[in-house]
């Protein structure tokens, strides 16, 4: 411990940002520092470690081998320090903390109203920060890196240090505008007579449903591909397009005609995930419990207690 006396521990916070960003200007912006201040801190860190830490490579800066070995232990050390600072007097009613969450827009639209209503009663000083969604793989990487506290998504089974909990089981329905020509005698043939809306975050048109259809010697025609389920209802309202939607993505009171899928389509499970470093954080864990409770035992958003 005596070796820490001559070290400015604030430098370790700067080092963490530099190693995560591999870019002095972005690290400075992340910490609210000026670029010269971050450059000065990097010089001091280079002297402290006797290593360049960041060096020029193709396309910009890259971590030296030593810097690469520092990332994980430094991340864990800073998380431990944050935990030490959090522990005294963590009264949820008076806690002031931001919880960073990652989820796609569809579950966010279903969840946030009920979640915020609960937190307004139980932890009014907690701020929910919904970070930009770039897919489940990116979200899990950000949990590992400490850039997010909670992730809600369709996830594979996770191994420690990541933890997960079921939020809900989702199923699909078919949606179309009222008076749609397929509505009266709806079935598999009529479903395939009209162009479909496909939701894809990467612009792809092939979905698991298409493999199910192909196994029966059938195919559908894709009319529109959009990146979000929330864009679908307005498209349906003004056209003869048909869409297969998760049931909770159908807005309350939407002027849409709904039908069961004309062939079996497997639903999906939405999970909540966090890193072990957050398991001892009472505020993050309170938000996690509130998210689970907001959907209720059957996955339907419940009113606040």
Secondary structure, DSSP 4 states (H G I P E B T S, - for coil): -GGGTTS-THHHHHHHHHHHHS-HHHHHHHHT--HHHHHHHHHHHHHHHTS-SEEEETTEEEE-HHHHHHHHHHHHHHHHHHHHHHHTT--TTT--EEEEEEE-HHHHHHHHHHHHHHHHHH-TTEEEEEPPP--HHHHHHHHHHTS-SEEEE------TTEEEEEEEEE-EEEEEETT-TTTTT-SHHHHHTS-EEEE-TT-----HHHHHHHHTT----EEEEES-GGGHHHHHHTSS-EEEEEGGGS-TT--EEEE--SS----EEEEEEEEGGGTT-HHHHHHHHHHHHHHTTTTS-----
